C-alpha cells in the first residue's frame, strides 16, 4: 500500500509492513487516508491499531459513508 511521503519524514524508505503503514495513516487521519481503499483497510484493522476513541469513530463514520456512497446513495 502506498503511503504519502509526508507521513514517513523520518524514513528514507518506509517499512513494507501493512500495519505500520496503516498506523502512520491512522495517526494523521482524516488529513490523509480518506480514499475508499485506505478507509476500508483502516476499518478492517481498527482493532489492531492504536486509535484514540475519536479517531476510531471517524474511521467508522468514513467507512459507513463510503458504503452508502457505493451502494447507490442510501
C-alpha positions in Angstrom: 0.0 0.0 0.0 1.4 3.4 -0.9 2.0 5.9 1.8 2.4 9.7 1.4 6.0 11.0 1.9 4.7 13.5 4.4 3.9 10.6 6.8 7.4 9.0 6.5 9.6 12.0 7.0 11.8 10.0 9.3 12.5 7.1 6.9 14.4 7.0 3.6 12.2 4.0 2.7 9.1 3.3 4.8 8.7 -0.2 6.2 6.7 -2.6 4.0 4.6 -3.8 7.0 0.9 -3.0 6.3 0.0 -2.4 9.9 2.9 0.0 10.3 1.7 2.0 7.3 -1.9 1.9 8.5 -0.8 3.2 11.9 1.0 6.1 10.4 -2.0 6.9 8.2 -4.4 6.5 11.2 -2.3 8.9 13.3 -2.9 11.6 10.6 -6.5 10.6 9.7 -8.5 12.3 8.3 -5.9 14.6 6.8 -4.6 11.5 5.0 -6.2 8.2 4.0 -9.8 9.3 3.2 -9.8 7.3 -0.1 -12.1 4.2 -0.3 -9.3 1.6 -0.2 -7.4 3.1 2.7 -10.6 3.7 4.8 -11.6 0.0 4.2 -8.2 -1.1 5.4 -8.2 1.1 8.4 -11.7 -0.1 9.2 -10.8 -3.7 8.8 -7.7 -3.4 11.0 -9.1 -0.9 13.6 -8.8 -3.4 16.4 -5.1 -3.9 15.7 -4.2 -0.2 15.6 -3.6 2.2 18.5 -6.5 4.6 18.0 -8.0 7.3 20.2 -11.7 6.8 20.5 -12.5 9.9 18.5 -10.2 8.8 15.6 -11.7 5.3 15.7 -15.2 6.8 15.4 -14.1 9.0 12.5 -12.8 5.9 10.6 -16.1 4.1 11.3 -18.1 7.1 10.1 -16.0 7.3 6.9 -16.5 3.6 6.3 -20.2 4.0 6.7 -20.3 7.0 4.3 -18.2 5.1 1.7 -20.5 2.1 2.0 -23.6 4.3 1.4 -22.0 6.0 -1.5 -21.0 2.8 -3.2 -24.4 1.2 -2.5 -26.2 3.9 -4.5 -26.7 6.7 -2.1 -28.7 5.0 0.6 
